[in-house]
Amino acid sequence: MADGEVDDYMSDTFLASDTTPGLMPKIYLEKHKRKEKSMSRHVNPRKPLKVQEVEKREERLKVALDESNKGFKMLSKMGFKSGMGLGKKGQGISEPIPLQIKQGRKGLGKEIDEDDRKKRYMEAQVIKFKRRKIDEEKIKGEFKTRMRDKHNERQSQSDLYKSQKACHHLDSLKKLEAKYIWFWPIVKIKDVNEAEEIEEEEEEEEDEFDVYTKVEMLTSYLRTLHLYCIWCGATYNDEGDMESNCPGDTFDAHE
């Protein structure tokens, strides 16, 4: 084309050229396509290293031991042949112990399967339930003990009051003085000074014994001196009559 001439884009010369307006020249496009096709034929994606190790290990494990193996040589000298079982009579295993490769970064004992984990979880729950049951029974037992102690204390207070009234009445009939101040019920005293002296004396004597000891001492006094049982509510003729007709010298014996 001469200098100064305008290109005719519709001419046969331009259309036959390998240049496409705004695109890569055809020659380069064809080279690029051939390169991609060649790469697609030769590309061999590489497998992960762990997968390759597993495949190689399984491949080697499938190969039976032969005389090139030192251990097999030693067994052969003792009469062992391929396929035989170990032991004097060939009763042992005939195949090598399976190889178990530890995977992951967990320590020994951490690789627990799901069933074992669930089993341990259930065992832990059972232990926890049993401990809670024991604690509940212990609390229940302590509560029953407290309630029984309160009931026994109330019963002893009632028995003490009955014994004091009976002792005061029976001692008065025989014109006897109270052996202990608390053997008789508290009475109203008009003299303030005398009342204060009696209260002080009562406090000193009450500190010596608890309610259970007082009931035991007072009922024993009534049975011995007056032949009277507060639970029977009766006075007996003699000791023989009391032994025959009275169930015993405690509240429980009369239930």
C-alpha positions in Angstrom: 0.0 0.0 0.0 1.5 3.4 -1.0 2.1 6.1 1.5 -0.8 8.5 2.0 -3.5 6.0 0.8 -6.5 5.3 3.0 -7.0 1.6 4.0 -10.0 0.0 2.5 -11.4 -2.2 5.2 -13.8 -3.9 2.8 -11.1 -4.9 0.3 -10.1 -8.6 -0.2 -6.6 -7.8 1.0 -7.7 -6.6 4.4 -10.3 -9.4 4.9 -7.6 -12.0 4.1 -5.3 -10.7 6.7 -5.0 -12.4 10.2 -5.9 -9.2 12.0 -9.4 -8.8 13.6 -10.2 -5.3 14.8 -10.2 -5.0 18.6 -9.2 -8.7 19.1 -6.0 -10.8 19.3 -4.6 -11.7 15.9 -5.8 -15.1 14.6 -2.3 -16.6 14.6 -2.0 -16.0 18.4 -5.4 -17.3 19.0 -4.6 -20.5 17.3 -1.4 -20.9 19.2 -3.2 -20.3 22.5 -5.8 -22.9 21.6 -3.2 -25.5 20.7 -1.3 -24.8 23.9 -4.5 -25.3 26.0 -5.3 -28.5 24.2 -1.8 -29.8 24.7 -1.9 -29.0 28.4 -5.3 -30.7 28.8 -3.8 -33.9 27.4 -0.7 -34.0 29.6 -2.1 -32.6 32.8 -1.9 -35.2 35.6 -3.3 -33.8 38.8 -1.1 -34.8 41.7 -2.7 -36.7 44.6 -2.3 -35.4 48.2 0.7 -36.8 50.0 -1.4 -38.7 52.6 -3.4 -40.4 49.9 -0.3 -41.5 48.2 1.1 -42.8 51.4 -2.0 -44.9 52.1 -2.1 -46.3 48.6 1.6 -47.3 48.8 1.2 -48.8 52.2 -1.8 -50.9 51.2 0.0 -52.0 48.1 3.0 -53.2 50.1 0.8 -54.9 52.7 -0.8 -57.0 50.1 2.5 -58.5 49.2 3.2 -61.7 51.2 6.5 -62.1 53.1 9.2 -64.1 51.4 12.7 -65.4 52.3 14.1 -61.9 51.8 12.5 -61.0 55.1 14.7 -61.6 58.1 11.9 -62.7 60.3 10.6 -65.1 57.7 14.1 -66.6 57.4 14.3 -67.2 61.2 10.9 -68.9 61.2 11.8 -71.0 58.1 14.8 -72.5 60.0 12.3 -73.7 62.7 10.1 -75.4 60.1 7.7 -72.7 59.3 6.2 -72.5 55.9 4.1 -69.8 54.2 0.4 -70.1 55.1 1.1 -72.1 58.3 -0.2 -70.9 61.7 2.2 -70.0 64.5 2.8 -72.2 67.5 4.0 -75.7 68.1 0.9 -77.3 66.4 0.2 -74.4 64.0 -2.8 -73.3 66.1 -1.8 -69.6 66.1 -2.4 -66.9 63.6 -1.3 -67.4 60.1 -1.5 -63.7 59.0 0.6 -60.8 60.4 -1.1 -58.6 63.0 -2.9 -55.8 61.1 -1.0 -52.5 61.0 -2.8 -49.6 62.6 -1.4 -46.2 61.7 -2.1 -43.4 64.1 -3.5 -40.3 62.3 -4.0 -36.8 63.6 -2.2 -35.0 66.4 -4.1 -36.3 69.3 -2.3 -38.1 72.1 -2.6 -41.8 73.0 -6.0 -42.7 74.3 -7.7 -39.8 72.7 -8.9 -41.6 69.6 -12.2 -43.0 71.0 -14.9 -44.0 68.7 -18.4 -42.7 69.0 -20.0 -45.8 70.6 -17.3 -45.8 73.3 -17.8 -42.1 73.9 -21.6 -42.6 74.3 -21.0 -45.6 76.6 -18.7 -43.6 78.9 -21.1 -40.7 78.9 -24.0 -43.0 80.0 -21.8 -44.6 82.7 -21.0 -41.1 84.0 -24.7 -40.2 84.0 -25.6 -43.3 85.9 -22.9 -42.6 88.5 -24.1 -39.0 88.9 -27.7 -40.3 89.3 -26.7 -42.8 92.0 -24.7 -40.1 93.9 -27.7 -37.7 93.7 -30.0 -40.5 94.9 -27.7 -41.2 97.8 -27.6 -37.5 98.8 -31.4 -37.3 98.6 -31.8 -40.4 100.8 -29.3 -39.0 103.2 -31.1 -35.6 103.4 -34.4 -37.5 103.7 -33.0 -39.6 106.5 -31.6 -36.6 108.3 -35.0 -34.9 108.0 -36.8 -38.0 109.4 -34.3 -38.1 112.2 -34.9 -34.4 113.1 -38.7 -34.9 113.0 -38.4 -38.0 115.2 -36.2 -36.2 117.7 -38.7 -33.3 117.8 -41.6 -35.7 118.3 -39.7 -37.6 121.1 -38.8 -34.3 122.8 -42.5 -33.1 122.7 -43.6 -36.5 124.0 -41.0 -36.3 126.8 -42.1 -32.8 127.7 -45.7 -34.1 128.0 -44.6 -37.1 130.1 -42.6 -34.9 132.4 -45.5 -32.6 133.0 -47.9 -35.5 133.7 -45.3 -37.0 136.1 -44.8 -33.7 137.9 -48.6 -33.4 138.5 -48.9 -37.0 139.7 -45.8 -36.6 141.9 -47.1 -33.5 143.5 -50.5 -35.1 144.2 -49.1 -38.4 145.6 -46.4 -36.7 147.6 -48.9 -34.3 149.1 -51.1 -37.3 150.1 -48.2 -38.8 152.0 -47.1 -35.4 153.2 -43.7 -35.6 151.6 -41.5 -32.8 150.4 -40.3 -32.7 146.7 -37.1 -34.7 146.3 -36.1 -32.2 143.6 -37.7 -28.9 143.0 -38.5 -29.9 139.4 -40.3 -33.1 140.6 -43.4 -30.9 141.2 -44.9 -28.4 138.6 -44.2 -24.7 139.0 -46.8 -23.2 141.3 -47.8 -19.6 141.8 -46.1 -18.0 144.8 -47.3 -14.8 146.2 -44.1 -13.9 147.9 -41.8 -12.4 145.3 -38.6 -13.0 147.2 -39.5 -16.6 147.7 -40.4 -17.0 144.1 -37.1 -15.6 142.9 -35.2 -18.0 145.3 -37.2 -21.0 143.9 -36.6 -20.0 140.3 -32.8 -19.7 140.9 -32.8 -23.1 142.6 -34.8 -24.6 139.8 -32.4 -23.2 137.1 -29.4 -24.7 138.9 -31.1 -28.2 139.2 -32.5 -28.1 135.6 -29.0 -27.5 134.2 -27.9 -30.8 135.6 -30.4 -33.0 133.6 -32.1 -33.0 130.2 -35.8 -33.7 129.7 -35.2 -37.4 128.9 -33.2 -37.9 132.1 -35.8 -36.1 134.2 -38.6 -38.3 132.8 -36.6 -41.4 133.6 -35.8 -40.3 137.1 -39.3 -39.1 137.9 -41.2 -42.1 136.5 -38.8 -44.4 138.3 -39.5 -42.5 141.6 -43.3 -42.8 141.1 -43.1 -46.5 140.2 -40.8 -47.3 143.2 -42.3 -45.1 146.0 -46.0 -44.8 144.9 -46.4 -47.9 142.6 -47.8 -45.5 140.0 -47.4 -45.6 136.2 -48.2 -42.4 134.4 -48.8 -44.2 131.0 -51.2 -46.7 132.6 -52.7 -43.9 134.7 -53.1 -46.3 137.7 -51.7 -47.1 141.1 -50.9 -50.7 141.7 -51.3 -52.7 144.9 -47.7 -54.0 145.0 -44.7 -54.7 142.8 -46.1 -58.1 141.7 -49.3 -56.5 140.6 -47.3 -53.8 138.6 -45.1 -56.5 136.9 -48.2 -58.5 135.9 -50.4 -55.7 134.6 -48.0 -52.9 133.5 -46.4 -53.4 130.0 -43.2 -51.6 131.0 -41.5 -48.5 132.3 -41.3 -46.6 129.0 -43.7 -44.8 126.7 -42.9 -47.1 123.8 -43.8 -50.2 125.9 -47.3 -48.9 126.2 -48.0 -48.3 122.5 
